[in-house]
């Protein structure tokens, strides 16, 4: 599991979101657990761990086979039928490209182009951050991979269906804040 770290900078009060005071580094690929999850307004979907061989990382084919054509397709069929224009929101990770574009099209999934490294616009990142805070606070001493998987699954399953609706309801405000910040960081 990735440990939460804090970076500190010296800045003036009016420089809180100034680009010089923000670290824009991408996170490096680690050897941590890869947990995929989905939700929509009013419904928490499945959360599953990718089944990876030792040293293997998630690529487009693994994402397609273990997520897109599995739990996401099932969630999509059950909960989006009859909705005029449902949208699948994925971050701009390379695994969501290549072979997945064809699968999205075949399933009738509309996706949006999102800027890279944009947690302000990716609601699931707020949920993941919340879970990481709980794990860091309450389970920092867990060293077993299987035990950590149980904890993550349990935390995900404990969320109620409407618990995170506020994240979707606030999307317009989030987009306006990103536009106002000209793509820079916001308070979200």
C-alpha positions, 0 to 999 in steps of 0.5 A: 500500500502506498503511504500518504506523505506530506510535502511542506513549502514556505509561502505567503498566504495569497500563494496557496495555489500558486504553481511554484508552491505545488508539486506536479510530479506524477506518482511513480508506478509502484508494486502496490495493490491495484484496486479498481472501483466504480460508482454512480450517483445513488449506487456504489458499484463493485470494487475489485483487485486486479489479478496480477502475476508477480511483477506484472502491471496493469496494461490495456489488455488486463484492464479490458479483461478484468474490469471493462469486460467484467464488473464495469460492463455488468454495472453499466448494463444494470444501471445505465439502461434507459439513461439518454447519454450516460458517460463513463468517466475514467482518468487519463491513464494509458490503460484506458486507451488502445484496445479499450477504445474499441470496447467502449464503442462496442458497448456504447459507452461514451467517455470524455477526454480528461486532462492528466493528473486532474484529481479535482475532476475525478470524483473517485479520487476523493473516495480513494483519498478518504479510504487511504486516510483511514488505512493510514490511521487505523491499519498502518501496521498491517503487513499482510497483502491478504489482510490489506485486501480484506480491509480495502474490500470491507471499507469499500463495501461499507459505503452507502449508495448515496454517501458520495452523491455530493461529489457528483452534485458538485461537479459543475462547481469543480469544473468551473474552479479548474477553468478559473484556475486555468487548469491549475490546482483548486481547493477541491 
